Amino acid sequence: MAGFGLPNFGQLTEAFKKAKQIQQDAQKLQDELESMEIEGKSDDEMIKVWISGNQVPLRVKVNEAILNSNQEKIEQNILQAIQKAHETSTTTMKERMNDLTGGLNLNLPGLDNNDS
């Protein structure tokens, strides 16, 4: 009756230890991402935005010279800066998660390792 195809107790204990360590490391990563400030700039650097590693908007800086531009150019610059900050934040988050899990393929929604 022994076995039933289940791992032995030592393997289960080790798996739980690893899971607990990953959970603790994930909380540290979450705290680190919250405290990050990631900058994104428009191509001409007239607009700068900062977001956290968790992609929460933090602040915006507008170069006064752009205020003489037309509305479309201002909007385009704002969008460029946001897109660049978001891209950097997303890449940073994926890299840190990959480091945390040691490259394990956990198939987490939104963190697909194959799209980077």
N, C-alpha and C positions, 0 to 999 in steps of 0.2 A: 504494500500500500504506500510505501514511501516514494516520494518524488513527485508524481503527477505532472512532471514536466515543469515544475516551478523551480526558480533559482533557490539556492540554499540561503539560510538565514544571514550568513556573512555577506553574501552578494546584495541582499535586500538592505541590510544595514549600511553598506557602502553606498548604495544608490540613494538612500535617504540622506546620508551625509552630504553627498554631492549636490543633491537637490536643495538642501538647506543652504549650502555655500553659494550656489547660484542665486538663490533668493536674496541672501544678504548682499551679494555683489550687485544684484539688480537694483536694490534700494540705494546703494552707494552711487551707482551709475545715474539713477534718477535724480538724486541730489546734485550730482556733478552737472548734468544736463541743464537743470533748472538754474544753476549759477553761471552758466556760460553766456557770453555775449558774442554773437556771430554777426559780422558786418556784411552787408550787401551794398554795392554801389552801382549807380547807373554808369553806362559806358563813359560818359564825360565827367563823372564824379560830381555832378551838380546835386544829386540826391543820394543820401546815405541812410540806410535803415539798419537797426540792430534788432535781432530776435534771440531768444534763448535757444539752447540746444533742444528744448521741447517745443520749439517753434511758436513761442509766445512773443508777440510784438513788444519791444521794450522802448525804443525811441526812434526819432527821425531827425535828420539834419538836412536843411535846405540851404544851398548856396544862394545867396541873395541875387546873384547875377541871372539865375534862371527865371526870376520873376518877370523879366522883360520878354520872355519867350511866350509863344502862343500856348493855349491850353493843351493842345494835342501833344506838344513836345514835353510839357511838364508831366502830363499823365503817363507818357511813354517812359520817361525817366523814373518816375515813381514805381511803375510796374517792373522795370528792369532791376531796380534795386531790391524790390521784394522778392522777385524770382531768384536772384543770385543768393540772397540770404537764405531763402528756403532750400535751395539746392545744396548749399554748404551745410546747413543744419541737418538735412536728411542724410547726406553722405556721412557726416560725423556720427549721427545716431546709429546708422547701420554698421559702421566700422567698430564703434564701441560695443554694440551688441554682439558682433562677431567675435571680438576679443573676449567678451564675457563668457560666451558659450563655447569658446574654444573651437569654433567652426562647426559645432553640431548643427545638423539640419533639423531645426525644430518646427519648420513649416508654420511660422507665426504669421498671421494675417498682417499685411502691410510691411513686412520685413523680409520679403522674398530675397534670398541671397543670390538668385540667378539674374536679377535685373540690374545689378550694379556693374 
